[in-house]
């Protein structure tokens, strides 16, 4: 049953994307991932990194809203505080003080099956400061909460987590029409932080409002293949309002099977 609905959901993703001229719209959640959260503090357990806005802890609401375009949802699991002045400010240019060292020490390193999120104060890379870092195609990311929360009058960059999760899901936009790790479209979720148009509220997020943080059909289909995601089992019949799309999806599956086995 789960495998069947996984194939069906991919057909719906394809059809919806075509109808929207290559830009994804909100979809039923058929894939899910758990984010394990670690909050960094200094050695004395003080000066801890922020955990996000008061109304949206860990940016859970905005992250789920953005990834609805791919039919992907998230649950957030706070694991523990980590008292470490050394890792409170990540510096990838210093041996033993980079993101790799942090995750290897407290999370076991990058993973193909789980996602660890580390909340720190700042991140320094070889090219300067960064709002976040995420492994490409593997679970694990870090967010510079001091810089993120000072953005946009204290509202924060509400799509940084969603962006880094895109990298964890294997989105490397040079293979999807971008440059290097990032898209050149400022409305795309995978654009770099220097050019990406950042939503202020959930109503700014694609496909409604200002249409920020868009995902393309190719990005959706790529992300949904990630081993970091598990299927959501469906045991219900679609509502009448969605029956037309359901029929179209079944036709698409029939054509796919004919091409594969015919």
N, C-alpha and C positions, 0 to 999 in steps of 0.2 A: 504493500500500500504506500509506504513512504517513498520507495523508488519511483512508483508510478506518478505520484504527485510532484516529485522532483522534476521528472521529465516534462510534465504538464506545465509546471511553473516556468520552465525555460521557454516553452512555446509561447506562453503569455507574455514573457519579457520581450521576446522577439517581435510579436505582433504589436504590442503596445509601443515599442520603440519605433517601429516603422510608421505607425499612425502619427507619432509625434515628431516625424522627420529626423530621427536619429537621436533625440533627446528623451531620456527616460522620464516617465511619470510615476507617481506613487503606486506601489503594488502591494498585494497581500504579503504578509511576512511568512516566508517559507524556509528561510535559513536563519540560524541564530548562532551567536557566539557569546561567550562569557569573558568579561574583562576583569582580571585580578589586579587590584589597586594597592600600591605601596606609597605611603606618604613620607617624604624625607623631612627630618628635623635635625637640629644640631646635636652635638654630643650630649647636651644637657636635656634634650627632649623639648627644646623651645625653638622659636623662630621657624616653625613648621611651614612647609609650602602650603599654599591655599588649595582648597578642594573644589574650587569653582564658585559660580554665583550662588547667592542664597536661594534663589528660586530654581536653580538647575544644577544641583550638585554633580560634580564630575562631568558636566556638560552632557549628561545622559539624554535629556530631552532633545537637544539640538542634534546630537549624534544620531539618535534613532530617527529623527525627522529627515535628516539628510539621506540616510541609507535606506529609507523607504523606497527610494527610486530603484533600488536593486532587490527589493523584497527581503532585506536583511535587517534583523533586529539584534539588540544587545541587552544582556543583563550585566549588572555591575556588582562585583563582589569585593568589598573592602577587606584586605587581608591583614595589614598591620602598618604601624608606624616604624620607621627605621631611623634610629638616632646615629647620625654620621655627619659630622661637619664637613668631612672630606667630600662626600658625595652630594651634599646639599647644593653645591654649585659644581655642576659637571663641566669638566674641561678636557675635551678630546685631544688636546695638544700635549697633555701631561700624562706620562706613563703611569698607569694605575689609577687614573682619576676620570677615565672616560665612561661613556655609556656602556660599552662592552663590559668593562670592569664591574660596573654597578650591577648589571643584570646577571653576570656570571656569579657574583658574590651572593646575591639575594634572591635571584629568580631561576638560577640554573642555566641561563643563557637563552639565546633565540630558540624558538620551538616551532614545529610544524603542526602542533595540535592545541596550543594554548596561547593566550595573549596576556602578558604582564605589562601593566602601565605604572610607571614611576613618576611621581609628582615631585619636582625639584624646584629650586628658586630660579636658577639661570643655567644656560647652556652656552659654552664657548666651543666653537669649532675652528678648523684651520682657516675658514673664510670669514670668521667673525661670530657674532651672536646668532642664536637660532631660537625660534619659538618651540620647536619640537624636532624629534628625530624618531624614525621608525625603520626597522629592518625591511628590506625588500623581499617579499615572498615568505617571510617568517614572522612569527608572533613576537612582539616586544617593541615598546615605544616609551619615550620619555617626553615630558612636557615642562617647559620653563614657566612656571606659574607666576612668578614675579613679573615677567614681561607680558605674559598673556593677559593677566588681570589688570594691567595698567593701560591696556589698549582700549580705545573707543570710550573714553570717559569713565573707565572702571567697569564697563559691561563685559569686557574681555573679548578675545578672539574666539567666538563660539564654535568655529569650525576646524580648529587646529587638530583636535582629536580625530575627527572624521577624516581629515586629510591624511594623517599619519596611518590610520587604519587602512586607507587605500593602498599605501605602500606595503603594509603587512599582507594585504590580499594580492600582492604582485603587480599592482598598477605602476608600470614604468612607461610613462606616456611617450617616450621617443619611439616606442613600437606602436603607439596609438595616435601618431600625428603630432607629437610634442617635441620638445628639445630636452635631452638628458632625462632627468627624473621627472620633469614637470611639463604640464600643458602650457601652451602659449595663449590660451583663451582665459581671460580674467574672470569669466563667469563659471569656469569649470572648477570642480572641487580639487583637481590635481594640479592646478596652477600654483606656482611658488608663492610663498607668503608676501613677496615683494610686489606682486602684481594682482593677486587674487582679491576680488571684491568680497569683503567680509560682511555677512549678514549681521544686523543689529538685533533682530528678533526672529522668532520662528517663522513669522509671516513673510520674511524676505527670501526664504529658502525655496528653491525650485521644487515642484513646478508652479508654485503660486507666487504672488507678490512680485518681488524684483527678480526672481528667477536665478538667484545666486547658488553656487555650489552644485551646478549641474553635473550629471554623469551621462556619458554617451552610451549608446547601445553596446558598443564594443567594450567599454569599461565595465558595464554591468555584467555582461556575459563572462568576462575575464575574472572579475572579483568573485562571482558565484562558484567558481571552480576551486576556491581556496580550501585546503585541508583544515583550516582554522574554523570552518563553519560546519554545523550539523543541521540535518533536515528537521523541519517541524512537521510532525505527522498530522494529516488532515483526515478526519473521519466524517465530514459533513458534506452535504450536497450544496452546490452554489445557490445563492439567492436568485429568484427570477430575474432581477434587474441585471445580473451578470451572466445570464444564460447564453446570450448571443455571443459574448466573448468566449465563453466556455466551448461553444460549438465550433467557433473559428479555431480555437486552440486544438481541439480534437482533430479537425481537418488538417491542421499543420502537422500534427503528430503522424497522421496517416500518410501524408506525403513524405515525411522524413523516413518512416519505416519502409515505404515503397522504394525509395532511393537506396536505402541501406541493404535491403534484403531482396529486392525485385530483380 
